Amino acid sequence: MRVSAAPQLLASRAAGWFRRLLQKPKQSSSCTGSGRNASTGCSASSSPSSSSSARSSSSSAGAAVARAGRPAPVDISSSGSARWAKSYDVCICHSEVDLEFVEELVSYLESQPQSFRCFLQLRDAVAGSAIVTELCDAVQNSHCWVMLITPSFLQDPWCKYQMHQALAEAPMANGRTIPVLKDIDRKDYPRELRNLYYISTVLKENSFRQIRDTVLHYLEELCRSSASGTEQ
């Protein structure tokens, strides 16, 4: 009996030893090392320093991806900004019949944090100057041009003249000419502007925001490209 019991005891101990040996790699492979911790989320056996480094590296990588997908913000109000190369940020081209609507728009733009500089002909034109001279100067000295297309605009020869001057100044400049439709059908949209998206004033507050965002986007792109050209 003593001889037969010894092999059984040895076999039992060997089996237990092998089970413990096989279990150790599972524990160490799932909860050891900061790199594996970051992928598996195991934190019981990891040190605070390794887990915090993994979090910081992942957050920095996420920030890098966000920066890569979105242009860096530009301060259009800085003293060296290309914005100041012209006297006005936006020129409002409109018929006198639509003055009330235009004054609301100008008040909205000028009250924004960016304090957009607007040219309003009846307010800013120099008394005694020739109308043609004033219209041409307004177009040339403004970064963007808002065309308030209304029935009165389409019938006003001076409005059409100003529209043609703007298109001649920058026919393909995205964001510079901003057509705004009010009280007209789409079929009456001027052919000269058919290659440009327009803003509808069905919801006035929404249209004001769209105009603001378009002007701001153009100025940011202008300042960004100007800054990158200076750095090169």
C-alpha positions in Angstrom: 0.0 0.0 0.0 2.8 2.4 0.8 4.4 1.7 -2.6 1.1 2.3 -4.5 0.2 5.5 -2.6 3.4 7.3 -3.4 3.0 7.5 -7.2 -0.6 8.8 -6.7 0.6 11.5 -4.3 3.4 12.6 -6.7 1.0 12.7 -9.7 -1.5 14.8 -7.7 1.2 17.3 -6.7 2.5 17.4 -10.3 -0.9 18.1 -11.7 -1.4 21.0 -9.2 2.0 22.4 -10.1 1.2 22.4 -13.8 -2.2 24.1 -13.2 -0.5 26.9 -11.3 2.1 27.2 -14.0 -0.5 27.5 -16.8 -2.5 30.1 -14.9 0.4 32.6 -14.4 0.9 33.6 -18.0 -2.8 34.5 -18.3 -2.6 36.9 -15.4 0.6 38.6 -16.5 -0.4 38.9 -20.1 -3.7 40.7 -19.3 -2.6 43.0 -16.6 1.1 43.7 -17.1 2.7 46.6 -19.0 1.3 50.1 -19.7 0.8 49.4 -23.4 -1.5 46.4 -22.7 -3.3 48.2 -19.9 -4.2 51.0 -22.4 -5.8 48.5 -24.8 -7.5 46.1 -22.3 -8.6 48.7 -19.7 -7.2 46.5 -16.8 -6.1 48.7 -13.9 -6.0 46.4 -10.8 -2.4 45.5 -11.1 -1.1 48.5 -13.0 0.7 51.4 -11.3 -0.9 54.9 -11.3 2.1 56.3 -13.3 1.7 53.8 -16.1 -2.1 54.3 -16.4 -1.8 58.1 -16.3 0.9 58.1 -19.0 -1.4 55.9 -21.2 -4.3 58.4 -20.7 -2.1 61.4 -21.4 -0.7 59.8 -24.6 -4.1 58.9 -25.8 -5.6 62.3 -25.1 -2.6 64.0 -26.8 -3.1 61.8 -29.8 -6.8 62.7 -29.9 -5.9 66.4 -29.7 -3.5 66.0 -32.6 -6.2 64.4 -34.7 -8.6 67.2 -33.8 -6.0 69.8 -34.8 -5.3 68.0 -38.0 -9.0 68.0 -39.1 -9.7 71.7 -38.1 -7.6 74.8 -39.1 -6.0 76.6 -36.3 -8.0 79.7 -35.1 -7.0 83.0 -36.5 -7.1 86.4 -34.7 -8.5 88.6 -37.4 -8.4 91.6 -35.1 -4.6 91.6 -34.5 -2.7 94.7 -35.6 -0.8 92.9 -38.3 -3.9 91.2 -39.8 -4.6 91.3 -43.5 -8.1 92.5 -42.5 -6.8 96.0 -42.1 -5.6 96.3 -45.7 -9.0 97.5 -46.7 -11.3 100.1 -45.2 -14.3 97.9 -44.8 -15.0 94.3 -44.1 -18.3 94.2 -46.0 -20.1 96.5 -48.4 -23.9 96.3 -48.5 -25.3 96.7 -52.0 -29.0 97.4 -51.9 -31.9 99.5 -53.1 -33.0 102.5 -51.1 -36.4 100.9 -50.8 -34.8 98.1 -48.7 -33.0 100.5 -46.4 -34.8 99.4 -43.2 -33.8 95.8 -43.6 -30.3 96.8 -44.5 -30.0 99.0 -41.4 -31.0 96.0 -39.2 -28.3 93.9 -40.9 -25.6 96.5 -40.5 -26.5 97.0 -36.8 -26.3 93.3 -36.3 -22.9 92.9 -38.0 -21.4 95.9 -36.3 -22.5 94.7 -32.8 -20.7 91.4 -33.2 -17.6 90.6 -31.1 -15.5 91.1 -34.3 -17.0 94.6 -34.8 -17.4 94.1 -38.6 -16.8 97.4 -40.5 -19.8 97.9 -42.9 -20.1 100.4 -45.8 -23.6 101.7 -46.0 -23.9 104.1 -48.9 -26.5 106.5 -47.5 -24.5 106.8 -44.3 -20.8 106.5 -45.4 -20.7 108.1 -48.8 -18.9 111.5 -49.0 -21.3 114.3 -49.7 -20.6 116.0 -53.1 -18.8 112.9 -54.5 -19.9 111.4 -57.8 -22.1 108.3 -57.3 -20.1 106.2 -59.7 -16.8 107.1 -57.8 -18.4 106.3 -54.5 -19.7 102.9 -55.7 -16.4 101.9 -57.2 -14.4 103.0 -54.1 -16.8 101.1 -51.8 -16.3 97.9 -53.8 -12.6 98.2 -54.0 -12.1 99.1 -50.4 -14.3 96.2 -49.0 -13.3 92.6 -48.4 -16.8 91.2 -49.0 -19.9 92.4 -50.8 -23.5 91.6 -49.7 -26.0 91.9 -52.6 -29.5 92.2 -51.2 -31.4 90.9 -54.3 -35.0 92.2 -54.1 -37.5 93.4 -56.8 -36.3 96.9 -56.2 -32.6 95.9 -56.6 -33.4 94.3 -59.9 -35.0 97.5 -61.2 -32.3 99.9 -59.9 -29.6 100.6 -62.5 -27.1 101.7 -59.8 -27.5 98.4 -57.9 -26.8 96.4 -61.1 -23.8 98.6 -61.8 -22.4 97.9 -58.3 -23.1 94.1 -58.7 -21.1 94.1 -62.0 -18.3 96.1 -60.4 -18.0 93.5 -57.6 -18.0 90.6 -60.1 -15.4 92.3 -62.2 -13.2 92.9 -59.1 -13.2 89.2 -58.0 -15.3 87.0 -60.3 -14.3 83.6 -58.7 -13.3 84.6 -55.1 -15.3 82.3 -52.8 -17.1 84.2 -50.1 -16.5 87.7 -51.3 -19.7 88.1 -53.2 -22.7 87.1 -51.0 -26.0 87.1 -52.7 -29.0 87.5 -50.3 -32.5 86.9 -51.8 -35.5 88.7 -50.3 -39.1 88.7 -51.7 -38.2 87.2 -55.1 -38.6 83.9 -56.8 -35.6 81.7 -57.5 -36.3 82.1 -61.2 -35.6 85.8 -60.9 -32.2 85.2 -59.5 -29.7 87.3 -61.6 -28.0 85.2 -64.2 -24.7 86.9 -63.4 -24.8 85.2 -59.9 -26.0 81.8 -60.9 -22.6 80.2 -60.1 -22.8 81.5 -56.5 -24.9 80.0 -53.7 -27.3 82.5 -52.2 -28.7 83.1 -48.7 -32.5 83.3 -48.3 -34.1 85.7 -45.9 -37.2 83.6 -45.2 -35.9 83.4 -41.6 -34.3 86.8 -41.0 -32.3 85.9 -37.9 -30.9 82.8 -39.5 -30.0 84.7 -42.6 -28.2 87.3 -40.5 -26.1 84.6 -38.9 -25.3 83.0 -42.2 -24.1 86.4 -43.5 -22.0 86.9 -40.4 -20.4 83.4 -40.6 -19.6 83.8 -44.3 -17.9 87.1 -43.8 -16.0 85.8 -40.8 -14.9 82.7 -42.7 -13.6 84.7 -45.6 -11.6 87.0 -43.3 -10.1 84.1 -41.4 -9.0 82.4 -44.6 -7.6 85.7 -45.9 -5.6 86.2 -42.7 -4.5 82.6 -42.5 -3.2 82.6 -46.1 -1.5 85.9 -45.6 0.2 84.7 -42.4 1.4 81.5 -44.1 2.8 83.5 -47.0 4.7 85.8 -44.7 6.2 82.9 -42.8 7.5 81.4 -46.1 
